[in-house]
Amino acid sequence: MKKFLYLLIFFTVSLSAQNSKSKYWLDPEGREISREEKNFLMDKYPDNSLAFRKTKDSGYVYQFNAPKYSTYKVDYKIIKTEIEKITNRVYSDSTIFLINYNYLDDNCSDWFLNKLSSEIINDRKTFIEPLKKGIEYKSNVIYLALFENGIVLKNKPESKKEYFFSDQNNFFRSNLFLNPTLCGSFGLIKPNGETLIRNGEYRPDNMYEHLKPKIWDLIFQQ
């Protein structure tokens, strides 16, 4: 009972401290708006997502200026090599990587102190697992969740079933996931180097749908 009361007090204090921090909302041009006004920006700027950054007083600035979609042509061998370093596994040269990237200090997520306990990881996997299995069962796509360096991740990297990993050297943060976006980002990387990044809250199965030729070809023919 004492332990439960201590945890309850800890989370209550932590949440209160988080909610009391200053928050600023900006339009794409940098003009301050109210939190209510941001909802109208979603309709006004459908190609943008909500970026965030921390202030000196540990508050947050939210600005609707991150691109919802970005496309790149990358060196697939380098990307695959970096993923193999992170996961300590070997992948075939035909593997398509579907990455869910999670940013440091993202208070949209269910860890607000940059710490993922094994309990939080297991809870998140309860939702992700069936989606992951559906994606990987019918394709040569591998789903991975990467976490920006600085997030304490109580994962099990030695397990062959693990798919939550730390971006230890921030390779992916520095080269692909360039816009810290509320609720994270997704990326699809094909063996030919074509790479699609989507910023903002989304689902892995919805991101997977972009691989359909009629969608993918339309994106990369532009």
Secondary structure, 3 states (H helix, E strand, C coil): CHHHHHHHHHHHHHHHHHHHCCEEEECCCCCEECCCCHHHHHHHCCCEEEEEEECCCCCEEEEEEEECEEEEECCHHHHHHHHHHHHCCCCCCCCEEEEEEECCCCCCCCCCCCEECHHHHHHHHHHHHHHHHHHHHCCCEEEEEEEECCCEECCCCCCCCCCEEEECCCHHHHHCCCCCECCCEEEEECCCCEEEEEECCCCHHHHHHHHCHHHHHHHHCC
